[in-house]
Amino acid sequence: MQLVVEGRAVPVCPEQLGGLPTPRQPSERIGERVLRKDGADVTAEFIRGAEEALILAKMIGATEAILKSRSPSCGSNQIYDGTFSGTLIPGDGVFAALCKANSISVKTEEDV
């Protein structure tokens, strides 16, 4: 991405910062919880990753985040409903919600 090359963006994956592997099983947010498709609760990892990513954002003075749409971590305004059926509902991913609560503007890759 050009913004990274120009030194105006820092690539970060909150899910990796939370200790989850790549690749990983699909996960979806259901209320305050995040569950993998196999039913395992990965809420703690998503919260830890969001908190770590927020620390990085604050360290560099970020005022805006460009995040992955519909993700249980980074989705903004729309996320999957937790049924793994591809159904979208209004909502934010864990990190997107934390950014917004900390006055960091959120966009998705679809907005840029």
C-alpha atoms as an extended CHARMM CRD file, in Angstrom:
* protein
*
       112  EXT
         1         1  MET       CA              0.0000000000        0.0000000000        0.0000000000  PROA      1               0.0000000000
         2         2  GLN       CA              1.3230000000        3.4090000000       -0.9860000000  PROA      2               0.0000000000
         3         3  LEU       CA              0.6430000000        4.9520000000        2.4430000000  PROA      3               0.0000000000
         4         4  VAL       CA              3.0370000000        2.4590000000        4.0500000000  PROA      4               0.0000000000
         5         5  VAL       CA              5.7380000000        3.1410000000        1.4590000000  PROA      5               0.0000000000
         6         6  GLU       CA              5.3500000000        6.8800000000        2.1030000000  PROA      6               0.0000000000
         7         7  GLY       CA              5.6870000000        6.3380000000        5.8700000000  PROA      7               0.0000000000
         8         8  ARG       CA              2.1500000000        7.5860000000        6.5230000000  PROA      8               0.0000000000
         9         9  ALA       CA              0.7240000000        4.2310000000        7.6630000000  PROA      9               0.0000000000
        10        10  VAL       CA              1.8030000000        1.3310000000        9.8440000000  PROA      10              0.0000000000
        11        11  PRO       CA              0.4900000000       -2.1510000000        9.0050000000  PROA      11              0.0000000000
        12        12  VAL       CA             -0.8570000000       -3.8940000000       12.1000000000  PROA      12              0.0000000000
        13        13  CYS       CA             -2.9750000000       -7.0030000000       12.6620000000  PROA      13              0.0000000000
        14        14  PRO       CA             -4.7330000000       -6.8600000000       16.0390000000  PROA      14              0.0000000000
        15        15  GLU       CA             -5.5620000000      -10.5620000000       15.8100000000  PROA      15              0.0000000000
        16        16  GLN       CA             -1.8700000000      -11.4560000000       15.5170000000  PROA      16              0.0000000000
        17        17  LEU       CA             -1.0190000000       -9.0510000000       18.3500000000  PROA      17              0.0000000000
        18        18  GLY       CA             -3.5610000000      -10.9480000000       20.4410000000  PROA      18              0.0000000000
        19        19  GLY       CA             -1.6870000000      -14.1940000000       19.8520000000  PROA      19              0.0000000000
        20        20  LEU       CA             -3.7680000000      -15.7480000000       17.0830000000  PROA      20              0.0000000000
        21        21  PRO       CA             -1.9860000000      -17.5310000000       14.2150000000  PROA      21              0.0000000000
        22        22  THR       CA             -2.1050000000      -16.7560000000       10.5190000000  PROA      22              0.0000000000
        23        23  PRO       CA             -3.8390000000      -18.4040000000        8.8420000000  PROA      23              0.0000000000
        24        24  ARG       CA             -6.5740000000      -18.9520000000       11.4110000000  PROA      24              0.0000000000
        25        25  GLN       CA            -10.0910000000      -20.3180000000       11.5080000000  PROA      25              0.0000000000
        26        26  PRO       CA            -12.8750000000      -17.8410000000       10.6950000000  PROA      26              0.0000000000
        27        27  SER       CA            -14.2700000000      -15.9790000000       13.6970000000  PROA      27              0.0000000000
        28        28  GLU       CA            -17.3290000000      -13.7950000000       14.1120000000  PROA      28              0.0000000000
        29        29  ARG       CA            -18.4510000000      -11.3760000000       16.8030000000  PROA      29              0.0000000000
        30        30  ILE       CA            -21.6320000000      -12.1910000000       18.7020000000  PROA      30              0.0000000000
        31        31  GLY       CA            -22.4160000000       -9.3620000000       21.0960000000  PROA      31              0.0000000000
        32        32  GLU       CA            -19.3230000000       -8.8710000000       23.2380000000  PROA      32              0.0000000000
        33        33  ARG       CA            -17.8960000000      -12.3170000000       22.4290000000  PROA      33              0.0000000000
        34        34  VAL       CA            -15.8670000000      -13.5140000000       19.4590000000  PROA      34              0.0000000000
        35        35  LEU       CA            -16.2360000000      -17.1720000000       18.5310000000  PROA      35              0.0000000000
        36        36  ARG       CA            -14.3730000000      -19.2790000000       16.0160000000  PROA      36              0.0000000000
        37        37  LYS       CA            -16.3700000000      -21.3220000000       13.5510000000  PROA      37              0.0000000000
        38        38  ASP       CA            -15.5800000000      -24.4440000000       15.5990000000  PROA      38              0.0000000000
        39        39  GLY       CA            -17.1540000000      -22.7860000000       18.6710000000  PROA      39              0.0000000000
        40        40  ALA       CA            -13.9430000000      -21.8810000000       20.5260000000  PROA      40              0.0000000000
        41        41  ASP       CA            -14.1380000000      -18.5520000000       22.3630000000  PROA      41              0.0000000000
        42        42  VAL       CA            -11.3310000000      -16.2280000000       21.2080000000  PROA      42              0.0000000000
        43        43  THR       CA            -12.6930000000      -13.0830000000       22.8530000000  PROA      43              0.0000000000
        44        44  ALA       CA             -9.6540000000      -12.6450000000       25.1230000000  PROA      44              0.0000000000
        45        45  GLU       CA             -7.2670000000      -12.7660000000       22.1740000000  PROA      45              0.0000000000
        46        46  PHE       CA             -9.3160000000      -10.2170000000       20.2260000000  PROA      46              0.0000000000
        47        47  ILE       CA             -9.4650000000       -7.8590000000       23.2140000000  PROA      47              0.0000000000
        48        48  ARG       CA             -5.7390000000       -8.2160000000       23.9440000000  PROA      48              0.0000000000
        49        49  GLY       CA             -4.8920000000       -7.5900000000       20.2870000000  PROA      49              0.0000000000
        50        50  ALA       CA             -7.1590000000       -4.5400000000       20.1060000000  PROA      50              0.0000000000
        51        51  GLU       CA             -5.5630000000       -3.0960000000       23.2360000000  PROA      51              0.0000000000
        52        52  GLU       CA             -2.0370000000       -3.6930000000       21.8980000000  PROA      52              0.0000000000
        53        53  ALA       CA             -2.9230000000       -2.1500000000       18.5220000000  PROA      53              0.0000000000
        54        54  LEU       CA             -4.3920000000        0.8740000000       20.3090000000  PROA      54              0.0000000000
        55        55  ILE       CA             -1.1420000000        1.3250000000       22.2470000000  PROA      55              0.0000000000
        56        56  LEU       CA              0.7450000000        1.3670000000       18.9360000000  PROA      56              0.0000000000
        57        57  ALA       CA             -1.7410000000        3.8120000000       17.4040000000  PROA      57              0.0000000000
        58        58  LYS       CA             -1.3460000000        6.1670000000       20.3520000000  PROA      58              0.0000000000
        59        59  MET       CA              2.4630000000        5.8600000000       20.2680000000  PROA      59              0.0000000000
        60        60  ILE       CA              2.5900000000        7.0850000000       16.6820000000  PROA      60              0.0000000000
        61        61  GLY       CA             -0.1340000000        9.6890000000       17.1440000000  PROA      61              0.0000000000
        62        62  ALA       CA             -2.5960000000        8.0540000000       14.7670000000  PROA      62              0.0000000000
        63        63  THR       CA             -5.7980000000        9.9920000000       14.1480000000  PROA      63              0.0000000000
        64        64  GLU       CA             -7.2310000000        7.6360000000       11.5320000000  PROA      64              0.0000000000
        65        65  ALA       CA             -7.2750000000        3.8710000000       10.9790000000  PROA      65              0.0000000000
        66        66  ILE       CA             -7.9410000000        2.0540000000        7.7130000000  PROA      66              0.0000000000
        67        67  LEU       CA             -9.2510000000       -1.3470000000        8.7240000000  PROA      67              0.0000000000
        68        68  LYS       CA            -10.5350000000       -4.5410000000        7.0820000000  PROA      68              0.0000000000
        69        69  SER       CA            -14.2480000000       -4.3440000000        6.4110000000  PROA      69              0.0000000000
        70        70  ARG       CA            -16.6350000000       -6.7980000000        8.1060000000  PROA      70              0.0000000000
        71        71  SER       CA            -13.8720000000       -8.2950000000       10.2840000000  PROA      71              0.0000000000
        72        72  PRO       CA            -14.7020000000       -9.2570000000       13.8900000000  PROA      72              0.0000000000
        73        73  SER       CA            -11.6980000000       -7.1600000000       14.8510000000  PROA      73              0.0000000000
        74        74  CYS       CA            -11.6200000000       -4.3630000000       12.3140000000  PROA      74              0.0000000000
        75        75  GLY       CA            -15.0760000000       -4.1680000000       10.7590000000  PROA      75              0.0000000000
        76        76  SER       CA            -16.6620000000       -0.7340000000       10.9380000000  PROA      76              0.0000000000
        77        77  ASN       CA            -20.4300000000       -0.1960000000       10.8860000000  PROA      77              0.0000000000
        78        78  GLN       CA            -21.0560000000       -3.7290000000        9.5310000000  PROA      78              0.0000000000
        79        79  ILE       CA            -19.9050000000       -7.1270000000       10.7650000000  PROA      79              0.0000000000
        80        80  TYR       CA            -20.9950000000      -10.7090000000       10.2170000000  PROA      80              0.0000000000
        81        81  ASP       CA            -23.8240000000      -11.8340000000       12.5030000000  PROA      81              0.0000000000
        82        82  GLY       CA            -22.0840000000      -14.8000000000       14.1510000000  PROA      82              0.0000000000
        83        83  THR       CA            -23.8870000000      -17.5310000000       12.2090000000  PROA      83              0.0000000000
        84        84  PHE       CA            -21.0980000000      -17.9500000000        9.6310000000  PROA      84              0.0000000000
        85        85  SER       CA            -23.7450000000      -17.6140000000        6.9240000000  PROA      85              0.0000000000
        86        86  GLY       CA            -22.3960000000      -14.4150000000        5.3700000000  PROA      86              0.0000000000
        87        87  THR       CA            -25.2040000000      -12.3500000000        6.8980000000  PROA      87              0.0000000000
        88        88  LEU       CA            -24.1970000000       -8.7900000000        7.8030000000  PROA      88              0.0000000000
        89        89  ILE       CA            -25.5320000000       -6.7570000000       10.7240000000  PROA      89              0.0000000000
        90        90  PRO       CA            -24.8300000000       -3.2520000000       12.0220000000  PROA      90              0.0000000000
        91        91  GLY       CA            -21.8600000000       -3.2450000000       14.3620000000  PROA      91              0.0000000000
        92        92  ASP       CA            -18.1440000000       -2.7580000000       14.8350000000  PROA      92              0.0000000000
        93        93  GLY       CA            -15.2930000000       -5.1610000000       15.3520000000  PROA      93              0.0000000000
        94        94  VAL       CA            -13.4320000000       -5.1490000000       18.6620000000  PROA      94              0.0000000000
        95        95  PHE       CA            -10.5280000000       -2.9530000000       17.4910000000  PROA      95              0.0000000000
        96        96  ALA       CA            -12.7200000000       -0.6480000000       15.4080000000  PROA      96              0.0000000000
        97        97  ALA       CA            -14.9340000000        0.0070000000       18.4340000000  PROA      97              0.0000000000
        98        98  LEU       CA            -11.8800000000        0.6980000000       20.5970000000  PROA      98              0.0000000000
        99        99  CYS       CA            -10.5010000000        3.1330000000       18.0160000000  PROA      99              0.0000000000
       100       100  LYS       CA            -13.7800000000        5.0180000000       17.8640000000  PROA      100             0.0000000000
       101       101  ALA       CA            -13.9690000000        5.1570000000       21.6730000000  PROA      101             0.0000000000
       102       102  ASN       CA            -10.4990000000        6.7310000000       21.6380000000  PROA      102             0.0000000000
       103       103  SER       CA            -11.2420000000        9.3840000000       18.9950000000  PROA      103             0.0000000000
       104       104  ILE       CA             -9.4680000000        7.5870000000       16.1620000000  PROA      104             0.0000000000
       105       105  SER       CA            -11.4470000000        7.9200000000       12.9480000000  PROA      105             0.0000000000
       106       106  VAL       CA            -12.1380000000        4.5710000000       11.2740000000  PROA      106             0.0000000000
       107       107  LYS       CA            -12.4020000000        3.7840000000        7.5760000000  PROA      107             0.0000000000
       108       108  THR       CA            -12.2840000000        0.4700000000        5.7570000000  PROA      108             0.0000000000
       109       109  GLU       CA            -10.2620000000       -0.5000000000        2.7140000000  PROA      109             0.0000000000
       110       110  GLU       CA            -13.4820000000       -0.0200000000        0.7520000000  PROA      110             0.0000000000
       111       111  ASP       CA            -13.5330000000        3.6910000000        1.6970000000  PROA      111             0.0000000000
       112       112  VAL       CA            -10.0790000000        4.4770000000        0.2970000000  PROA      112             0.0000000000
